[in-house]
Amino acid sequence: MDNKERTRLLEAIKNRHSVRRYKSEPIPEDILALLRAKIDELNAAGNLHIQLVVNEPRGFNGPLAYGQFSGVENYFIVAGKKDDTFDERAGYYGEQLVLYAQTLGLNTCWAGLSYKKIPGTYDLDDGEKISCYISLGYGVTQGVAHKIKTPEQVSNVGDSTPAWFLDGVKAALLAPTAINQQKFSFEYVAPSSPGDKARVVARKGFSLVGYTRVDLGIAKCHFEIGADPSNFDWA
């Protein structure tokens, strides 16, 4: 990730908010082509089966979506082979797609329950499952910011931690999580000897709501962009 790309993604992190109400405005074909190319890239990198559904108004019209979503005609289906890492990978690579869509002028919202599976709109190979849906389109508004925790509440940030670590934590705190629960934490581990890189430990917390593994993947995506992955290794 070069500095230009990192700056672009940091801007997307700051501007992105969850949007549930959309205009009846089609996404241009050239933008759809860019999204499909990005999906291919992320599916290969994350061993996932993310799919784009367009001009389909039924996926967010179920009883669970009533009163929350409106006007959704396009969405991503985040799917892949189920294993111990699937949910975290779904969050990590799915959020890369969310931020990319933001740079293209589109709005999004993660949905863990508020959707309806419409037969014929997706394909699942043997051993695959759906993790989440992500609504996509041009929002009626750009959404609003929500109250977030402090860096001290989710990390060991302090006088002995470098500035890049705080930058990473701040970016992670802007990540979307289920009902804004922010059940994740980051720990800075100093290099054990000269020449070694610092390490960062990312942990999920407990939640009755669930989705903490997906949330952790999303938060790790944001942390990397904020901290610059050249500064550390994941523990």
Secondary structure per residue as TSV (DSSP state, phi and psi in degrees):
chain	resnum	aa	ss	phi	psi
A	1	M	-	360.0	114.6
A	2	D	-	-82.6	171.9
A	3	N	H	-63.2	-35.1
A	4	K	H	-65.0	-45.0
A	5	E	H	-66.3	-41.2
A	6	R	H	-62.8	-42.2
A	7	T	H	-62.4	-40.6
A	8	R	H	-64.1	-41.0
A	9	L	H	-73.2	-34.5
A	10	L	H	-63.0	-38.0
A	11	E	H	-65.5	-39.5
A	12	A	H	-64.6	-39.8
A	13	I	H	-59.8	-43.2
A	14	K	H	-69.3	-34.9
A	15	N	H	-89.5	-19.4
A	16	R	-	-75.0	129.4
A	17	H	-	-136.9	153.7
A	18	S	B	-67.6	128.1
A	19	V	-	-123.2	127.3
A	20	R	-	-112.8	-10.8
A	21	R	B	-117.4	128.4
A	22	Y	B	-125.3	150.4
A	23	K	-	-76.7	156.0
A	24	S	S	-85.3	73.9
A	25	E	-	-132.4	116.8
A	26	P	-	-66.0	149.7
A	27	I	-	-84.5	125.7
A	28	P	-	-58.4	151.3
A	29	E	H	-60.9	-35.7
A	30	D	H	-67.6	-33.6
A	31	I	H	-71.1	-40.4
A	32	L	H	-61.6	-38.1
A	33	A	H	-64.2	-40.0
A	34	L	H	-64.6	-41.5
A	35	L	H	-64.0	-42.4
A	36	R	H	-65.5	-37.9
A	37	A	H	-65.5	-39.6
A	38	K	H	-66.3	-39.5
A	39	I	H	-60.5	-44.2
A	40	D	H	-59.2	-42.9
A	41	E	H	-62.3	-46.2
A	42	L	H	-72.7	-36.1
A	43	N	H	-61.3	-41.3
A	44	A	H	-67.6	-42.2
A	45	A	H	-70.7	-36.7
A	46	G	H	-104.5	4.3
A	47	N	T	52.5	51.3
A	48	L	B	-120.1	177.3
A	49	H	-	-135.4	55.8
A	50	I	-	-67.9	138.8
A	51	Q	E	-132.9	146.0
A	52	L	E	-104.8	128.0
A	53	V	E	-114.9	128.3
A	54	V	-	-124.3	151.7
A	55	N	S	53.4	44.7
A	56	E	-	-131.0	103.9
A	57	P	-	-88.7	-0.3
A	58	R	S	-92.0	-19.3
A	59	G	T	-62.7	-27.1
A	60	F	T	-117.8	29.0
A	61	N	-	-110.9	11.7
A	62	G	S	-74.1	172.7
A	63	P	T	-61.0	-31.8
A	64	L	T	-73.0	-23.5
A	65	A	T	-88.1	-14.8
A	66	Y	T	-59.1	130.9
A	67	G	T	83.6	-8.3
A	68	Q	T	-110.5	-51.5
A	69	F	-	-109.6	146.4
A	70	S	B	-150.9	145.7
A	71	G	S	74.7	11.7
A	72	V	-	-76.9	119.0
A	73	E	-	-124.2	-4.3
A	74	N	E	-138.0	143.4
A	75	Y	E	-163.5	158.4
A	76	F	E	-98.2	141.6
A	77	I	E	-109.4	117.1
A	78	V	E	-95.0	107.9
A	79	A	E	-133.9	166.3
A	80	G	E	171.4	179.4
A	81	K	E	-70.6	133.7
A	82	K	-	-78.2	123.5
A	83	D	S	-154.8	-172.5
A	84	D	T	-66.3	-19.3
A	85	T	T	-104.5	-3.6
A	86	F	H	-57.6	-51.5
A	87	D	H	-62.7	-40.1
A	88	E	H	-66.5	-41.2
A	89	R	H	-63.6	-38.6
A	90	A	H	-59.9	-43.1
A	91	G	H	-68.8	-44.3
A	92	Y	H	-63.5	-51.0
A	93	Y	H	-81.6	-30.9
A	94	G	H	-62.7	-37.7
A	95	E	H	-71.1	-30.9
A	96	Q	H	-60.5	-37.8
A	97	L	H	-68.7	-40.4
A	98	V	H	-58.9	-46.8
A	99	L	H	-67.9	-36.1
A	100	Y	H	-63.5	-43.6
A	101	A	H	-59.9	-38.3
A	102	Q	H	-61.1	-40.9
A	103	T	H	-67.2	-19.4
A	104	L	T	-91.9	5.2
A	105	G	T	87.7	14.1
A	106	L	-	-102.0	160.4
A	107	N	E	-113.3	156.6
A	108	T	E	-147.3	168.6
A	109	C	E	-159.2	127.1
A	110	W	E	-67.8	142.4
A	111	A	E	-137.2	117.4
A	112	G	S	-92.5	-27.1
A	113	L	S	-131.6	-30.2
A	114	S	S	-79.0	55.0
A	115	Y	-	-149.7	167.1
A	116	K	-	-127.6	127.6
A	117	K	-	-74.8	118.7
A	118	I	-	-101.8	116.8
A	119	P	T	-54.5	137.7
A	120	G	T	90.9	-7.2
A	121	T	S	-94.8	-7.5
A	122	Y	-	-150.9	161.9
A	123	D	-	-125.0	137.5
A	124	L	-	-123.6	127.4
A	125	D	-	-81.2	170.8
A	126	D	T	-56.5	131.9
A	127	G	T	83.1	2.6
A	128	E	E	-96.1	156.7
A	129	K	E	-144.8	165.2
A	130	I	E	-95.6	132.3
A	131	S	E	-91.8	-55.0
A	132	C	E	-152.5	166.0
A	133	Y	E	-109.6	158.0
A	134	I	E	-134.2	115.1
A	135	S	E	-68.6	154.1
A	136	L	E	-149.0	139.4
A	137	G	E	157.3	-162.5
A	138	Y	-	-100.5	112.9
A	139	G	B	-70.3	149.4
A	140	V	S	-61.5	-36.8
A	141	T	S	-130.8	176.6
A	142	Q	-	-92.7	8.8
A	143	G	-	80.3	176.3
A	144	V	-	-132.6	155.0
A	145	A	-	-76.1	150.1
A	146	H	-	-115.5	161.0
A	147	K	-	-62.0	135.9
A	148	I	-	-125.9	163.7
A	149	K	-	-74.2	171.3
A	150	T	-	-89.7	158.0
A	151	P	H	-55.7	-35.8
A	152	E	H	-66.2	-26.3
A	153	Q	H	-77.3	-18.9
A	154	V	H	-124.3	11.3
A	155	S	B	-160.0	173.6
A	156	N	-	-99.5	29.4
A	157	V	-	-57.2	141.5
A	158	G	S	-175.0	-166.6
A	159	D	T	-63.3	-24.7
A	160	S	T	-92.8	-2.2
A	161	T	S	-100.0	145.7
A	162	P	-	-73.0	163.4
A	163	A	H	-61.9	-35.8
A	164	W	H	-63.4	-30.9
A	165	F	H	-66.6	-44.1
A	166	L	H	-62.1	-40.5
A	167	D	H	-60.2	-40.2
A	168	G	H	-65.3	-43.1
A	169	V	H	-63.9	-42.3
A	170	K	H	-61.8	-39.5
A	171	A	H	-67.0	-39.1
A	172	A	H	-63.7	-34.8
A	173	L	T	-69.0	-14.5
A	174	L	T	-93.3	2.7
A	175	A	S	-76.5	142.2
A	176	P	-	-70.4	138.6
A	177	T	-	-137.0	159.6
A	178	A	G	-56.6	125.9
A	179	I	G	41.9	35.2
A	180	N	G	56.4	36.4
A	181	Q	-	-77.9	-28.2
A	182	Q	-	49.9	50.9
A	183	K	-	-91.8	63.4
A	184	F	E	-141.9	163.7
A	185	S	E	-150.3	155.3
A	186	F	E	-129.3	135.6
A	187	E	E	-121.7	126.3
A	188	Y	E	-84.3	130.7
A	189	V	E	-121.1	115.3
A	190	A	-	-65.0	152.9
A	191	P	-	-57.2	139.3
A	192	S	S	-79.4	-20.7
A	193	S	S	-154.9	158.9
A	194	P	T	-56.5	137.0
A	195	G	T	93.7	-17.3
A	196	D	-	-81.4	155.3
A	197	K	-	-89.4	152.4
A	198	A	E	-65.2	158.0
A	199	R	E	-121.5	153.4
A	200	V	E	-127.2	129.3
A	201	V	E	-101.1	124.7
A	202	A	E	-109.8	132.1
A	203	R	E	-131.0	147.3
A	204	K	E	-95.1	150.4
A	205	G	-	-97.7	-176.4
A	206	F	-	-94.4	142.4
A	207	S	-	-152.4	134.4
A	208	L	S	-68.6	-22.9
A	209	V	S	-72.4	-32.2
A	210	G	-	88.3	-163.6
A	211	Y	-	63.0	16.7
A	212	T	H	-69.2	-29.5
A	213	R	H	-71.5	-40.8
A	214	V	H	-62.3	-46.3
A	215	D	H	-58.9	-39.2
A	216	L	H	-64.5	-41.4
A	217	G	H	-61.8	-41.4
A	218	I	H	-63.4	-45.4
A	219	A	H	-64.1	-38.2
A	220	K	H	-66.4	-36.1
A	221	C	H	-59.0	-48.3
A	222	H	H	-64.9	-42.3
A	223	F	H	-59.0	-45.2
A	224	E	H	-59.2	-42.8
A	225	I	H	-65.8	-43.2
A	226	G	H	-69.5	-38.5
A	227	A	H	-87.9	-20.4
A	228	D	-	71.8	108.1
A	229	P	G	-61.1	-14.5
A	230	S	G	-71.1	-13.1
A	231	N	G	-88.3	-12.5
A	232	F	E	-157.7	168.5
A	233	D	E	-119.2	146.1
A	234	W	E	-70.8	135.6
A	235	A	-	-76.7	360.0
